[in-house]
Amino acid sequence: MNTRLYISGYGKMGKMIEKVILSRGLEYAGWTEDVADTDPSLAKDCVCIDFTTPAAFRENYRFLAENFKAVVVGTTGWADIREEVVEYFEKCGTPMIWATNFSVGVNVMFAVTEYMSKLLGRFGGYSPYLVEMHHFHKLDAPSGTARSLADIVDLNMGTKIDVQSVRCGEIPGIHTIGFEGTDDRLTFSHEAFSREGFAVGAVEAALRTDMLTGVHEFKELFYEKN
């Protein structure tokens, strides 16, 4: 597969993605801090992996959709304009894969939370809560992953889950979801040891864009459809 990769955003995640690309010997076109400065003749042959800021993505998503071969979006904090973004990418005919978290383990957590919340919502008597912890550099709170987990629980249990956000030190990411009953408590937790798991997932997503049309959430590609 001849997929040329390009990085938008050269912070800690961008550098980790670059490391994964180079370690696997994939075709690499470089990186930029401001994707709007990218030469369109370069962009049309590249899949762009975007890990920038909510403000930058809001400003640049039209440029991404108009100019790149395909786009992988790991930036969070734009859920309120998601419908607008999806419609624009579809209008431009540009494949996009987005996720609030590209970690394989987190996508398993999404599936487990879906199952647990459906069962407990059906039975009743449990109150859900969610605690997420990240490094103090993270700009959005709650995290995109926490929002995704909260959406799953709220839909299945018909409630508004209590979400607590902690920003401290250099924590890569810890998400703990709990269901508190009168007589017992269920908890499920995912802890990232580094950003590399997110980078690996994002690169894998980029390599799959050749087989796709339209806009997809990463977890849609993760599970086989029976």
Secondary structure as GFF3:
##gff-version 3
##sequence-region A 1 226
A	DSSP	beta_strand	4	8	.	.	.	ID=ss1
A	DSSP	alpha_helix	12	23	.	.	.	ID=ss2
A	DSSP	beta_strand	28	32	.	.	.	ID=ss3
A	DSSP	three_ten_helix	35	37	.	.	.	ID=ss4
A	DSSP	alpha_helix	40	43	.	.	.	ID=ss5
A	DSSP	beta_strand	46	50	.	.	.	ID=ss6
A	DSSP	alpha_helix	54	67	.	.	.	ID=ss7
A	DSSP	beta_strand	70	73	.	.	.	ID=ss8
A	DSSP	three_ten_helix	79	81	.	.	.	ID=ss9
A	DSSP	alpha_helix	82	92	.	.	.	ID=ss10
A	DSSP	beta_strand	96	98	.	.	.	ID=ss11
A	DSSP	alpha_helix	104	123	.	.	.	ID=ss12
A	DSSP	beta_strand	127	134	.	.	.	ID=ss13
A	DSSP	alpha_helix	144	157	.	.	.	ID=ss14
A	DSSP	beta_strand	162	167	.	.	.	ID=ss15
A	DSSP	beta_strand	174	180	.	.	.	ID=ss16
A	DSSP	beta_strand	185	191	.	.	.	ID=ss17
A	DSSP	alpha_helix	196	208	.	.	.	ID=ss18
A	DSSP	three_ten_helix	209	211	.	.	.	ID=ss19
A	DSSP	beta_strand	215	217	.	.	.	ID=ss20
A	DSSP	alpha_helix	218	222	.	.	.	ID=ss21
###
